[in-house]
Amino acid sequence: MWGIMRATRAIIHLERLKANLAEIRKRIGPKPAICIPVKADAYGHGAVRVGIAAIKAGAKFLAVASVQEGIELREAGIVAPILLFSLPIPEELEDVVRFHITPLVPDAEFAHLVGKTAEQLGEVLPVHIKIDTGMGRIGCRPETALELVKAIEAYPSLHWEGTATHLSVADSLDPDDRAYTEKQLERFNEAVDRLRQGGYNPGILHAANSGAVVLYENSYFDMVRPGLLAYGYPPIPSLSGIVPVKPVMELQTHVVFVKRVHSGESISYGRIWKAPQETSIGTLPIGYADGLPRRLSGKLSLSIKGVRYPLVGRICMDQCMIDLGRDSPVQRWEPVTVFGGTEADPTAADLAELVGTIPYEITCGINKRVPRVYVE
Ligand SMILES: *Cc1c(COP(=O)(O)O)cnc(C)c1O
């Protein structure tokens, strides 16, 4: 039924991805296109399957962070436009051109390098310019966008297709952050106006990540690029419900061993937990090497049929233990949800909060050893 069988697996609910895209569409209205970032193996969900599902659900663009990620999509037969969010080194440019991956161009030097490569290969490559309006990562200063466009124009091998910026605090409700985001959008609008006044068509304009989709209607332009929201998480917990999305990844494992322990007996490495009374302990074949952070030891409760059971003792590399209680009805071989099953279950955001990180890091951290099982 499940393809690859392993007791521990990430069930990827593509039907929820589709529903999340429908919610995003409801939010942004009929006009803006949707670009789905599938970088980092689609935030751990599997780039190829997610990419195909996203396009079927109406996404026009996909986006990756590395050339290699773009190649993976092309080799799987995906022909949709693929944006490249990070900068490649010159040695990677041939692949950028050959695999028709659309780079974000931040300066004239990069425009020359990629323009020449495309020229040598006899191709015409679409590019978007990237304007740094305050993220401080890659992009030209807004006042130099016109120069950059002229550098691109010098190469018939480049087709200037769009203009982008990225927002650094769009997921924050803090008044200073809100003012900063408005300032970034204003700078972007001014730069775009200057390009138009210079006689250019800036093409597809895009700026919005998940936070901006939820909070800034004036950031939608011609295309939005929500990642986290598509995967089922609001940008911050207090913004949940505005765009009602559901976790796409359900991390599941199984109870593979159950034993009785007596009061005072210890569980796992370091003996940090001792049974306060007689109880049943279940062993699960999932550990930090699967991406369950070791720092969750003693903090998280996992869900069996909607009932929570606390992790006890240290999380090991490949296994961990839960306290099933004295008179638990839980049987050996029962499935256990770590996160993302039903609404009663923990979410990746809950795990993230317990260890002081963000849900992105939790889903990205579920690694290769955990098979992805796709349900539509
Ligand atoms: C990762 C990324 C996004 C998506 O961010 P989310 O917070 O997941 O919505 C959008 N744009 C750029 C440039 C990115 O690097």
The ligand as an ORCA input file, in Angstrom:
! r2SCAN-3c Opt
* xyz 0 1
  C      12.885     30.953      0.401
  C      12.434     32.130     -0.359
  C      11.063     32.408     -0.487
  C       9.993     31.658      0.267
  O      10.014     31.998      1.636
  P       8.881     31.505      2.644
  O       9.176     32.223      3.896
  O       9.046     30.024      2.773
  O       7.581     31.860      2.035
  C      10.696     33.442     -1.332
  N      11.632     34.170     -1.984
  C      12.961     33.949     -1.850
  C      13.920     34.793     -2.596
  C      13.404     32.931     -1.024
  O      14.722     32.712     -0.892
*
